[in-house]
Amino acid sequence: MALKAIKNQTLIGLEVEIVDSTIKNQIGIKGKIIDETLNTIKIQIDDKSKTLLKNNITIKTKWKNKYMKIRGSLLKRRPGDKEK
């Protein structure tokens, strides 16, 4: 149920950690999502940002006081298509 709810919300503003990635040096990246497209998320990390492909990553985030891991490929929707 929580996955369905988070899939229908914008990800912008969520604090996330990359817990798995096909690009190993992305594992461990932590920060706040500041932008989102159909295929990518942009994460603010201190004074810089990184854009990551959703298909390549698994994120961990806190949603309604519970931590959850989500494969980025499950989050592939345009932000404008969400919340409807």
PyRosetta script that sets phi, psi and omega in degrees:
from pyrosetta import init, pose_from_sequence

init()
pose = pose_from_sequence("MALKAIKNQTLIGLEVEIVDSTIKNQIGIKGKIIDETLNTIKIQIDDKSKTLLKNNITIKTKWKNKYMKIRGSLLKRRPGDKEK")
pose.set_psi(1, -41.9)
pose.set_omega(1, -179.2)
pose.set_phi(2, -64.7)
pose.set_psi(2, -37.5)
pose.set_omega(2, 178.9)
pose.set_phi(3, -62.7)
pose.set_psi(3, -43.4)
pose.set_omega(3, 178.8)
pose.set_phi(4, -61.0)
pose.set_psi(4, -41.1)
pose.set_omega(4, -179.4)
pose.set_phi(5, -65.6)
pose.set_psi(5, -45.4)
pose.set_omega(5, -177.6)
pose.set_phi(6, -70.5)
pose.set_psi(6, -31.2)
pose.set_omega(6, 178.3)
pose.set_phi(7, -65.3)
pose.set_psi(7, -24.4)
pose.set_omega(7, -177.8)
pose.set_phi(8, -96.8)
pose.set_psi(8, 7.8)
pose.set_omega(8, 179.3)
pose.set_phi(9, -115.1)
pose.set_psi(9, 157.3)
pose.set_omega(9, 171.7)
pose.set_phi(10, -68.3)
pose.set_psi(10, 144.7)
pose.set_omega(10, 179.6)
pose.set_phi(11, -88.3)
pose.set_psi(11, -12.8)
pose.set_omega(11, -177.2)
pose.set_phi(12, -60.3)
pose.set_psi(12, 128.9)
pose.set_omega(12, -179.3)
pose.set_phi(13, 101.7)
pose.set_psi(13, -17.1)
pose.set_omega(13, 179.8)
pose.set_phi(14, -72.9)
pose.set_psi(14, 137.5)
pose.set_omega(14, 170.6)
pose.set_phi(15, -83.9)
pose.set_psi(15, 128.5)
pose.set_omega(15, -176.4)
pose.set_phi(16, -134.8)
pose.set_psi(16, 160.7)
pose.set_omega(16, 170.6)
pose.set_phi(17, -131.5)
pose.set_psi(17, 136.2)
pose.set_omega(17, 176.1)
pose.set_phi(18, -83.1)
pose.set_psi(18, 115.0)
pose.set_omega(18, -176.9)
pose.set_phi(19, -103.4)
pose.set_psi(19, -14.2)
pose.set_omega(19, 174.4)
pose.set_phi(20, -155.3)
pose.set_psi(20, 146.9)
pose.set_omega(20, 179.8)
pose.set_phi(21, -160.2)
pose.set_psi(21, 149.5)
pose.set_omega(21, 173.3)
pose.set_phi(22, -71.6)
pose.set_psi(22, -17.8)
pose.set_omega(22, 175.2)
pose.set_phi(23, -106.2)
pose.set_psi(23, 100.4)
pose.set_omega(23, -167.6)
pose.set_phi(24, -58.8)
pose.set_psi(24, -29.7)
pose.set_omega(24, -179.5)
pose.set_phi(25, -75.0)
pose.set_psi(25, -3.1)
pose.set_omega(25, 174.5)
pose.set_phi(26, -86.1)
pose.set_psi(26, -18.0)
pose.set_omega(26, -179.7)
pose.set_phi(27, -64.7)
pose.set_psi(27, 130.9)
pose.set_omega(27, 179.9)
pose.set_phi(28, 98.6)
pose.set_psi(28, -10.1)
pose.set_omega(28, 176.7)
pose.set_phi(29, -62.2)
pose.set_psi(29, 130.9)
pose.set_omega(29, 179.0)
pose.set_phi(30, -128.4)
pose.set_psi(30, 142.2)
pose.set_omega(30, 176.5)
pose.set_phi(31, 170.3)
pose.set_psi(31, -168.7)
pose.set_omega(31, -178.2)
pose.set_phi(32, -106.0)
pose.set_psi(32, 134.9)
pose.set_omega(32, 176.1)
pose.set_phi(33, -71.7)
pose.set_psi(33, 123.6)
pose.set_omega(33, -178.0)
pose.set_phi(34, -112.0)
pose.set_psi(34, -11.9)
pose.set_omega(34, 177.0)
pose.set_phi(35, -158.8)
pose.set_psi(35, 157.9)
pose.set_omega(35, -177.5)
pose.set_phi(36, -150.7)
pose.set_psi(36, 140.0)
pose.set_omega(36, 171.4)
pose.set_phi(37, -126.8)
pose.set_psi(37, -174.1)
pose.set_omega(37, 177.8)
pose.set_phi(38, -56.1)
pose.set_psi(38, -43.7)
pose.set_omega(38, -172.1)
pose.set_phi(39, -109.0)
pose.set_psi(39, -8.6)
pose.set_omega(39, -173.6)
pose.set_phi(40, -134.7)
pose.set_psi(40, 161.5)
pose.set_omega(40, 165.3)
pose.set_phi(41, -128.4)
pose.set_psi(41, 146.8)
pose.set_omega(41, 175.4)
pose.set_phi(42, -111.8)
pose.set_psi(42, 126.0)
pose.set_omega(42, -176.5)
pose.set_phi(43, -111.9)
pose.set_psi(43, 129.5)
pose.set_omega(43, 174.3)
pose.set_phi(44, -83.1)
pose.set_psi(44, 122.3)
pose.set_omega(44, 180.0)
pose.set_phi(45, -124.5)
pose.set_psi(45, 107.0)
pose.set_omega(45, -175.8)
pose.set_phi(46, 51.7)
pose.set_psi(46, -116.4)
pose.set_omega(46, -175.9)
pose.set_phi(47, -100.9)
pose.set_psi(47, 14.1)
pose.set_omega(47, 178.2)
pose.set_phi(48, -135.7)
pose.set_psi(48, 174.2)
pose.set_omega(48, 177.8)
pose.set_phi(49, -135.3)
pose.set_psi(49, 156.5)
pose.set_omega(49, 177.3)
pose.set_phi(50, -131.3)
pose.set_psi(50, 139.1)
pose.set_omega(50, 175.2)
pose.set_phi(51, -104.2)
pose.set_psi(51, 126.3)
pose.set_omega(51, -176.0)
pose.set_phi(52, -122.7)
pose.set_psi(52, 143.9)
pose.set_omega(52, 176.1)
pose.set_phi(53, -76.5)
pose.set_psi(53, 129.4)
pose.set_omega(53, 179.7)
pose.set_phi(54, -59.4)
pose.set_psi(54, -39.0)
pose.set_omega(54, -178.5)
pose.set_phi(55, -61.0)
pose.set_psi(55, -24.0)
pose.set_omega(55, -174.5)
pose.set_phi(56, -90.6)
pose.set_psi(56, -10.9)
pose.set_omega(56, -166.4)
pose.set_phi(57, -124.9)
pose.set_psi(57, 160.7)
pose.set_omega(57, 166.3)
pose.set_phi(58, -124.6)
pose.set_psi(58, 128.7)
pose.set_omega(58, -178.7)
pose.set_phi(59, -107.8)
pose.set_psi(59, 155.8)
pose.set_omega(59, 169.7)
pose.set_phi(60, -118.4)
pose.set_psi(60, 132.0)
pose.set_omega(60, 179.8)
pose.set_phi(61, -146.5)
pose.set_psi(61, 163.3)
pose.set_omega(61, 175.8)
pose.set_phi(62, -99.8)
pose.set_psi(62, 126.1)
pose.set_omega(62, -179.3)
pose.set_phi(63, -133.0)
pose.set_psi(63, 116.6)
pose.set_omega(63, -179.6)
pose.set_phi(64, 51.9)
pose.set_psi(64, 51.3)
pose.set_omega(64, 176.1)
pose.set_phi(65, 66.7)
pose.set_psi(65, 18.9)
pose.set_omega(65, 176.0)
pose.set_phi(66, -131.4)
pose.set_psi(66, 138.8)
pose.set_omega(66, 175.0)
pose.set_phi(67, -84.3)
pose.set_psi(67, 139.2)
pose.set_omega(67, 178.0)
pose.set_phi(68, -142.9)
pose.set_psi(68, 149.4)
pose.set_omega(68, 174.7)
pose.set_phi(69, -104.9)
pose.set_psi(69, 137.0)
pose.set_omega(69, -176.7)
pose.set_phi(70, -138.0)
pose.set_psi(70, 128.8)
pose.set_omega(70, 172.9)
pose.set_phi(71, -69.2)
pose.set_psi(71, 132.7)
pose.set_omega(71, -178.8)
pose.set_phi(72, -58.7)
pose.set_psi(72, -31.6)
pose.set_omega(72, -179.6)
pose.set_phi(73, -62.3)
pose.set_psi(73, -23.9)
pose.set_omega(73, 177.6)
pose.set_phi(74, -77.5)
pose.set_psi(74, -11.2)
pose.set_omega(74, -177.0)
pose.set_phi(75, -103.4)
pose.set_psi(75, 11.5)
pose.set_omega(75, -176.4)
pose.set_phi(76, -76.0)
pose.set_psi(76, 91.4)
pose.set_omega(76, 172.3)
pose.set_phi(77, -150.4)
pose.set_psi(77, 149.3)
pose.set_omega(77, 175.2)
pose.set_phi(78, -70.8)
pose.set_psi(78, 140.1)
pose.set_omega(78, 179.5)
pose.set_phi(79, -53.9)
pose.set_psi(79, -36.0)
pose.set_omega(79, -179.9)
pose.set_phi(80, -68.5)
pose.set_psi(80, -19.8)
pose.set_omega(80, 179.0)
pose.set_phi(81, -85.6)
pose.set_psi(81, -9.4)
pose.set_omega(81, -178.4)
pose.set_phi(82, -87.8)
pose.set_psi(82, 171.2)
pose.set_omega(82, 175.5)
pose.set_phi(83, 62.5)
pose.set_psi(83, 25.3)
pose.set_omega(83, 178.3)
pose.set_phi(84, -109.0)
pose.dump_pdb("model.pdb")
